[in-house]
Amino acid sequence: MANRLNNKVALISGGATGMGGASSRLFAAEGAAVAIVDINAETGNALAAEITKSGGNAIFVKCDVSKASDVEAAVAAVQKQLGAITVLFNHAGTIIIKPFLETSEAEWDRLTDINVKSMYLMTRAVLPQMIAAGGGSIVCTSSISAVAATPMEVAYNTTKGACHMFARAIAVEFRDRNIRCNAVCPGFVKTPHGLREVKELQAHGVDVSEAALAAQQGRICEPEEVARAALFLASDEASFVNGTHLFVDNGFTAI
Protein backbone atom coordinates (compact mmCIF):
# COMPACT_ATOMS: atom_id res chain seq x y z
CA MET A 1 0.00 0.00 0.00
CA ALA A 2 1.31 3.43 -0.90
CA ASN A 3 2.00 5.86 1.88
CA ARG A 4 -1.36 7.29 2.90
CA LEU A 5 -0.22 10.86 3.52
CA ASN A 6 2.09 11.45 0.57
CA ASN A 7 2.22 15.12 -0.45
CA LYS A 8 0.37 16.18 2.70
CA VAL A 9 1.58 18.74 5.22
CA ALA A 10 0.35 17.71 8.66
CA LEU A 11 0.32 19.91 11.74
CA ILE A 12 -0.04 17.97 14.99
CA SER A 13 -0.69 20.06 18.09
CA GLY A 14 0.52 18.37 21.25
CA GLY A 15 2.61 16.27 18.89
CA ALA A 16 5.70 15.80 21.06
CA THR A 17 4.64 13.02 23.43
CA GLY A 18 2.09 10.29 24.08
CA MET A 19 -0.57 9.78 21.42
CA GLY A 20 0.60 12.97 19.72
CA GLY A 21 4.16 11.70 19.54
CA ALA A 22 3.01 8.35 18.18
CA SER A 23 0.98 10.20 15.56
CA SER A 24 3.93 12.40 14.57
CA ARG A 25 6.03 9.29 13.94
CA LEU A 26 3.26 7.46 12.07
CA PHE A 27 2.18 10.41 9.92
CA ALA A 28 5.80 11.00 8.88
CA ALA A 29 6.26 7.29 8.11
CA GLU A 30 3.15 7.52 5.92
CA GLY A 31 4.70 10.28 3.80
CA ALA A 32 3.54 13.52 5.42
CA ALA A 33 5.75 16.50 6.12
CA VAL A 34 5.00 16.80 9.83
CA ALA A 35 4.97 19.93 11.96
CA ILE A 36 5.15 19.05 15.65
CA VAL A 37 3.57 21.94 17.53
CA ASP A 38 3.93 21.72 21.29
CA ILE A 39 4.86 23.73 24.36
CA ASN A 40 7.54 21.15 25.26
CA ALA A 41 10.50 22.35 23.20
CA GLU A 42 13.08 19.83 24.39
CA THR A 43 10.96 16.77 23.63
CA GLY A 44 9.53 18.27 20.44
CA ASN A 45 12.92 19.11 18.99
CA ALA A 46 14.23 15.65 19.89
CA LEU A 47 11.30 13.94 18.17
CA ALA A 48 11.66 16.06 15.03
CA ALA A 49 15.37 15.16 14.91
CA GLU A 50 14.53 11.46 15.42
CA ILE A 51 12.02 11.48 12.56
CA THR A 52 14.42 13.34 10.26
CA LYS A 53 17.25 10.94 11.09
CA SER A 54 15.03 7.99 10.17
CA GLY A 55 14.31 9.50 6.74
CA GLY A 56 11.13 11.42 7.46
CA ASN A 57 10.37 15.11 7.17
CA ALA A 58 9.55 16.85 10.45
CA ILE A 59 10.01 20.21 12.10
CA PHE A 60 9.22 21.46 15.59
CA VAL A 61 7.54 24.76 16.44
CA LYS A 62 7.07 25.81 20.05
CA CYS A 63 3.58 27.08 20.79
CA ASP A 64 1.16 27.68 23.63
CA VAL A 65 -1.96 26.54 21.83
CA SER A 66 -4.23 28.50 24.17
CA LYS A 67 -2.82 31.85 22.96
CA ALA A 68 -3.93 33.33 19.63
CA SER A 69 -0.62 35.09 18.94
CA ASP A 70 1.34 31.86 19.50
CA VAL A 71 -0.99 29.84 17.28
CA GLU A 72 -0.95 32.37 14.44
CA ALA A 73 2.85 32.60 14.55
CA ALA A 74 3.23 28.81 14.64
CA VAL A 75 0.89 28.24 11.69
CA ALA A 76 2.69 30.93 9.68
CA ALA A 77 6.06 29.32 10.48
CA VAL A 78 4.82 25.89 9.39
CA GLN A 79 3.43 27.24 6.12
CA LYS A 80 6.69 29.07 5.40
CA GLN A 81 8.83 25.98 6.02
CA LEU A 82 6.63 23.16 4.69
CA GLY A 83 3.88 24.71 2.56
CA ALA A 84 0.11 24.79 2.92
CA ILE A 85 -1.23 22.66 5.77
CA THR A 86 -3.71 20.08 4.47
CA VAL A 87 -3.95 17.86 7.57
CA LEU A 88 -4.58 19.28 11.04
CA PHE A 89 -4.59 17.05 14.11
CA ASN A 90 -5.95 19.06 17.04
CA HIS A 91 -4.50 16.80 19.70
CA ALA A 92 -3.17 19.17 22.39
CA GLY A 93 -4.94 18.82 25.70
CA THR A 94 -4.61 18.26 29.41
CA ILE A 95 -6.71 17.17 32.39
CA ILE A 96 -7.79 18.32 35.83
CA ILE A 97 -8.91 15.66 38.29
CA LYS A 98 -10.51 16.90 41.48
CA PRO A 99 -13.91 17.24 43.12
CA PHE A 100 -16.17 19.65 41.24
CA LEU A 101 -16.71 21.86 44.29
CA GLU A 102 -12.94 22.22 44.70
CA THR A 103 -12.36 23.18 41.05
CA SER A 104 -11.46 26.85 40.86
CA GLU A 105 -12.60 29.24 38.17
CA ALA A 106 -8.97 29.64 37.09
CA GLU A 107 -8.62 25.86 36.67
CA TRP A 108 -11.88 25.68 34.71
CA ASP A 109 -10.77 28.49 32.42
CA ARG A 110 -7.29 27.00 31.92
CA LEU A 111 -8.68 23.59 30.94
CA THR A 112 -11.20 25.14 28.58
CA ASP A 113 -8.48 27.27 26.98
CA ILE A 114 -6.17 24.32 26.38
CA ASN A 115 -8.74 21.69 25.40
CA VAL A 116 -11.38 23.75 23.57
CA LYS A 117 -10.18 27.24 22.72
CA SER A 118 -7.01 25.75 21.20
CA MET A 119 -9.09 23.86 18.62
CA TYR A 120 -10.88 27.07 17.67
CA LEU A 121 -7.62 29.02 17.38
CA MET A 122 -5.73 26.35 15.45
CA THR A 123 -8.58 25.50 13.09
CA ARG A 124 -9.31 29.17 12.41
CA ALA A 125 -5.64 29.75 11.55
CA VAL A 126 -5.32 26.69 9.29
CA LEU A 127 -8.65 26.65 7.42
CA PRO A 128 -7.82 29.44 4.94
CA GLN A 129 -4.76 27.46 3.77
CA MET A 130 -6.80 24.28 3.41
CA ILE A 131 -9.52 26.02 1.44
CA ALA A 132 -6.95 27.66 -0.86
CA ALA A 133 -5.29 24.27 -1.38
CA GLY A 134 -8.59 22.72 -2.46
CA GLY A 135 -9.45 20.86 0.75
CA GLY A 136 -8.09 19.10 3.77
CA SER A 137 -8.75 16.94 6.78
CA ILE A 138 -9.05 17.91 10.44
CA VAL A 139 -8.96 15.42 13.30
CA CYS A 140 -9.72 16.43 16.89
CA THR A 141 -8.87 14.36 19.94
CA SER A 142 -12.01 13.86 21.95
CA SER A 143 -12.47 11.03 24.46
CA ILE A 144 -14.82 8.47 25.91
CA SER A 145 -15.20 11.24 28.50
CA ALA A 146 -17.40 13.13 26.02
CA VAL A 147 -20.17 10.57 26.55
CA ALA A 148 -19.18 8.55 29.64
CA ALA A 149 -18.91 10.78 32.69
CA THR A 150 -16.41 10.05 35.44
CA PRO A 151 -16.46 11.38 39.02
CA MET A 152 -13.79 14.03 39.67
CA GLU A 153 -13.64 14.94 35.97
CA VAL A 154 -16.53 17.36 35.44
CA ALA A 155 -14.32 20.00 33.83
CA TYR A 156 -12.53 17.47 31.62
CA ASN A 157 -15.77 15.73 30.62
CA THR A 158 -17.26 19.09 29.66
CA THR A 159 -14.32 20.05 27.44
CA LYS A 160 -14.48 16.74 25.61
CA GLY A 161 -18.21 17.13 25.07
CA ALA A 162 -17.40 20.46 23.44
CA CYS A 163 -14.79 18.75 21.25
CA HIS A 164 -17.45 16.29 20.06
CA MET A 165 -19.70 19.07 18.80
CA PHE A 166 -16.85 21.21 17.47
CA ALA A 167 -15.84 18.41 15.09
CA ARG A 168 -19.41 17.95 13.88
CA ALA A 169 -20.08 21.65 13.42
CA ILE A 170 -16.88 22.29 11.47
CA ALA A 171 -17.70 19.27 9.28
CA VAL A 172 -21.14 20.62 8.43
CA GLU A 173 -20.05 24.21 7.80
CA PHE A 174 -17.04 23.38 5.61
CA ARG A 175 -18.11 20.18 3.83
CA ASP A 176 -18.88 22.06 0.62
CA ARG A 177 -15.31 23.38 0.57
CA ASN A 178 -13.88 19.85 0.64
CA ILE A 179 -12.93 19.99 4.31
CA ARG A 180 -13.54 16.97 6.52
CA CYS A 181 -13.50 17.14 10.33
CA ASN A 182 -13.77 14.15 12.64
CA ALA A 183 -12.99 13.26 16.24
CA VAL A 184 -10.98 10.33 17.55
CA CYS A 185 -12.15 9.25 21.00
CA PRO A 186 -9.74 7.12 23.04
CA GLY A 187 -10.45 5.19 26.19
CA PHE A 188 -7.77 4.88 28.86
CA VAL A 189 -4.38 5.00 27.11
CA LYS A 190 -0.90 4.05 28.32
CA THR A 191 0.67 7.50 28.09
CA PRO A 192 2.06 9.76 30.84
CA HIS A 193 -1.26 11.67 30.69
CA GLY A 194 -3.34 8.50 30.86
CA LEU A 195 -1.34 6.90 33.66
CA ARG A 196 -1.50 10.12 35.68
CA GLU A 197 -5.27 10.13 35.19
CA VAL A 198 -5.53 6.58 36.55
CA LYS A 199 -3.30 7.37 39.54
CA GLU A 200 -5.15 10.55 40.48
CA LEU A 201 -8.59 9.00 40.05
CA GLN A 202 -7.56 6.14 42.34
CA ALA A 203 -6.33 8.67 44.89
CA HIS A 204 -9.85 10.13 44.90
CA GLY A 205 -11.43 6.71 45.40
CA VAL A 206 -12.57 6.09 41.81
CA ASP A 207 -12.12 2.45 40.81
CA VAL A 208 -9.88 2.42 37.75
CA SER A 209 -7.91 -0.58 38.94
CA GLU A 210 -6.46 -3.05 36.48
CA ALA A 211 -9.48 -5.29 37.08
CA ALA A 212 -11.91 -2.41 36.49
CA LEU A 213 -10.17 -1.40 33.27
CA ALA A 214 -10.18 -5.02 32.12
CA ALA A 215 -13.95 -5.15 32.63
CA GLN A 216 -14.52 -1.82 30.88
CA GLN A 217 -12.17 -2.01 27.89
CA GLY A 218 -10.31 -5.32 28.11
CA ARG A 219 -6.90 -3.73 28.64
CA ILE A 220 -5.24 -0.34 28.53
CA CYS A 221 -4.86 1.11 25.02
CA GLU A 222 -1.46 1.70 23.41
CA PRO A 223 -0.82 5.20 21.99
CA GLU A 224 0.01 3.73 18.58
CA GLU A 225 -3.51 2.29 18.37
CA VAL A 226 -4.98 5.77 18.66
CA ALA A 227 -2.46 7.11 16.14
CA ARG A 228 -3.58 4.54 13.57
CA ALA A 229 -7.21 5.60 13.99
CA ALA A 230 -6.22 9.26 13.59
CA LEU A 231 -4.23 8.34 10.48
CA PHE A 232 -7.28 6.76 8.90
CA LEU A 233 -9.42 9.83 9.58
CA ALA A 234 -6.69 12.14 8.28
CA SER A 235 -6.11 10.16 5.09
CA ASP A 236 -8.02 10.05 1.82
CA GLU A 237 -9.11 6.52 2.75
CA ALA A 238 -11.72 8.29 4.92
CA SER A 239 -12.87 10.50 2.03
CA PHE A 240 -16.58 10.04 2.88
CA VAL A 241 -16.14 10.04 6.65
CA ASN A 242 -17.08 13.47 7.95
CA GLY A 243 -18.47 14.71 11.26
CA THR A 244 -18.04 11.37 12.97
CA HIS A 245 -16.70 10.23 16.34
CA LEU A 246 -14.38 7.22 16.07
CA PHE A 247 -14.12 5.51 19.46
CA VAL A 248 -10.85 3.72 20.16
CA ASP A 249 -11.97 2.10 23.41
CA ASN A 250 -12.41 -1.65 22.77
CA GLY A 251 -16.10 -1.48 23.61
CA PHE A 252 -15.94 0.77 26.70
CA THR A 253 -18.80 2.96 25.47
CA ALA A 254 -20.70 0.00 23.98
CA ILE A 255 -21.28 -1.70 27.33
C-alpha positions in Angstrom: 0.0 0.0 0.0 1.3 3.4 -0.9 2.0 5.9 1.9 -1.4 7.3 2.9 -0.2 10.9 3.5 2.1 11.5 0.6 2.2 15.1 -0.5 0.4 16.2 2.7 1.6 18.7 5.2 0.3 17.7 8.7 0.3 19.9 11.7 0.0 18.0 15.0 -0.7 20.1 18.1 0.5 18.4 21.2 2.6 16.3 18.9 5.7 15.8 21.1 4.6 13.0 23.4 2.1 10.3 24.1 -0.6 9.8 21.4 0.6 13.0 19.7 4.2 11.7 19.5 3.0 8.3 18.2 1.0 10.2 15.6 3.9 12.4 14.6 6.0 9.3 13.9 3.3 7.5 12.1 2.2 10.4 9.9 5.8 11.0 8.9 6.3 7.3 8.1 3.2 7.5 5.9 4.7 10.3 3.8 3.5 13.5 5.4 5.7 16.5 6.1 5.0 16.8 9.8 5.0 19.9 12.0 5.1 19.0 15.6 3.6 21.9 17.5 3.9 21.7 21.3 4.9 23.7 24.4 7.5 21.2 25.3 10.5 22.3 23.2 13.1 19.8 24.4 11.0 16.8 23.6 9.5 18.3 20.4 12.9 19.1 19.0 14.2 15.7 19.9 11.3 13.9 18.2 11.7 16.1 15.0 15.4 15.2 14.9 14.5 11.5 15.4 12.0 11.5 12.6 14.4 13.3 10.3 17.2 10.9 11.1 15.0 8.0 10.2 14.3 9.5 6.7 11.1 11.4 7.5 10.4 15.1 7.2 9.6 16.9 10.4 10.0 20.2 12.1 9.2 21.5 15.6 7.5 24.8 16.4 7.1 25.8 20.1 3.6 27.1 20.8 1.2 27.7 23.6 -2.0 26.5 21.8 -4.2 28.5 24.2 -2.8 31.8 23.0 -3.9 33.3 19.6 -0.6 35.1 18.9 1.3 31.9 19.5 -1.0 29.8 17.3 -1.0 32.4 14.4 2.8 32.6 14.6 3.2 28.8 14.6 0.9 28.2 11.7 2.7 30.9 9.7 6.1 29.3 10.5 4.8 25.9 9.4 3.4 27.2 6.1 6.7 29.1 5.4 8.8 26.0 6.0 6.6 23.2 4.7 3.9 24.7 2.6 0.1 24.8 2.9 -1.2 22.7 5.8 -3.7 20.1 4.5 -3.9 17.9 7.6 -4.6 19.3 11.0 -4.6 17.1 14.1 -5.9 19.1 17.0 -4.5 16.8 19.7 -3.2 19.2 22.4 -4.9 18.8 25.7 -4.6 18.3 29.4 -6.7 17.2 32.4 -7.8 18.3 35.8 -8.9 15.7 38.3 -10.5 16.9 41.5 -13.9 17.2 43.1 -16.2 19.6 41.2 -16.7 21.9 44.3 -12.9 22.2 44.7 -12.4 23.2 41.1 -11.5 26.9 40.9 -12.6 29.2 38.2 -9.0 29.6 37.1 -8.6 25.9 36.7 -11.9 25.7 34.7 -10.8 28.5 32.4 -7.3 27.0 31.9 -8.7 23.6 30.9 -11.2 25.1 28.6 -8.5 27.3 27.0 -6.2 24.3 26.4 -8.7 21.7 25.4 -11.4 23.7 23.6 -10.2 27.2 22.7 -7.0 25.8 21.2 -9.1 23.9 18.6 -10.9 27.1 17.7 -7.6 29.0 17.4 -5.7 26.4 15.5 -8.6 25.5 13.1 -9.3 29.2 12.4 -5.6 29.7 11.5 -5.3 26.7 9.3 -8.7 26.6 7.4 -7.8 29.4 4.9 -4.8 27.5 3.8 -6.8 24.3 3.4 -9.5 26.0 1.4 -7.0 27.7 -0.9 -5.3 24.3 -1.4 -8.6 22.7 -2.5 -9.4 20.9 0.7 -8.1 19.1 3.8 -8.7 16.9 6.8 -9.1 17.9 10.4 -9.0 15.4 13.3 -9.7 16.4 16.9 -8.9 14.4 19.9 -12.0 13.9 22.0 -12.5 11.0 24.5 -14.8 8.5 25.9 -15.2 11.2 28.5 -17.4 13.1 26.0 -20.2 10.6 26.5 -19.2 8.5 29.6 -18.9 10.8 32.7 -16.4 10.0 35.4 -16.5 11.4 39.0 -13.8 14.0 39.7 -13.6 14.9 36.0 -16.5 17.4 35.4 -14.3 20.0 33.8 -12.5 17.5 31.6 -15.8 15.7 30.6 -17.3 19.1 29.7 -14.3 20.1 27.4 -14.5 16.7 25.6 -18.2 17.1 25.1 -17.4 20.5 23.4 -14.8 18.7 21.2 -17.4 16.3 20.1 -19.7 19.1 18.8 -16.9 21.2 17.5 -15.8 18.4 15.1 -19.4 18.0 13.9 -20.1 21.6 13.4 -16.9 22.3 11.5 -17.7 19.3 9.3 -21.1 20.6 8.4 -20.0 24.2 7.8 -17.0 23.4 5.6 -18.1 20.2 3.8 -18.9 22.1 0.6 -15.3 23.4 0.6 -13.9 19.9 0.6 -12.9 20.0 4.3 -13.5 17.0 6.5 -13.5 17.1 10.3 -13.8 14.1 12.6 -13.0 13.3 16.2 -11.0 10.3 17.6 -12.2 9.2 21.0 -9.7 7.1 23.0 -10.4 5.2 26.2 -7.8 4.9 28.9 -4.4 5.0 27.1 -0.9 4.1 28.3 0.7 7.5 28.1 2.1 9.8 30.8 -1.3 11.7 30.7 -3.3 8.5 30.9 -1.3 6.9 33.7 -1.5 10.1 35.7 -5.3 10.1 35.2 -5.5 6.6 36.6 -3.3 7.4 39.5 -5.2 10.6 40.5 -8.6 9.0 40.1 -7.6 6.1 42.3 -6.3 8.7 44.9 -9.9 10.1 44.9 -11.4 6.7 45.4 -12.6 6.1 41.8 -12.1 2.4 40.8 -9.9 2.4 37.8 -7.9 -0.6 38.9 -6.5 -3.1 36.5 -9.5 -5.3 37.1 -11.9 -2.4 36.5 -10.2 -1.4 33.3 -10.2 -5.0 32.1 -14.0 -5.1 32.6 -14.5 -1.8 30.9 -12.2 -2.0 27.9 -10.3 -5.3 28.1 -6.9 -3.7 28.6 -5.2 -0.3 28.5 -4.9 1.1 25.0 -1.5 1.7 23.4 -0.8 5.2 22.0 0.0 3.7 18.6 -3.5 2.3 18.4 -5.0 5.8 18.7 -2.5 7.1 16.1 -3.6 4.5 13.6 -7.2 5.6 14.0 -6.2 9.3 13.6 -4.2 8.3 10.5 -7.3 6.8 8.9 -9.4 9.8 9.6 -6.7 12.1 8.3 -6.1 10.2 5.1 -8.0 10.1 1.8 -9.1 6.5 2.8 -11.7 8.3 4.9 -12.9 10.5 2.0 -16.6 10.0 2.9 -16.1 10.0 6.7 -17.1 13.5 8.0 -18.5 14.7 11.3 -18.0 11.4 13.0 -16.7 10.2 16.3 -14.4 7.2 16.1 -14.1 5.5 19.5 -10.8 3.7 20.2 -12.0 2.1 23.4 -12.4 -1.6 22.8 -16.1 -1.5 23.6 -15.9 0.8 26.7 -18.8 3.0 25.5 -20.7 0.0 24.0 -21.3 -1.7 27.3 
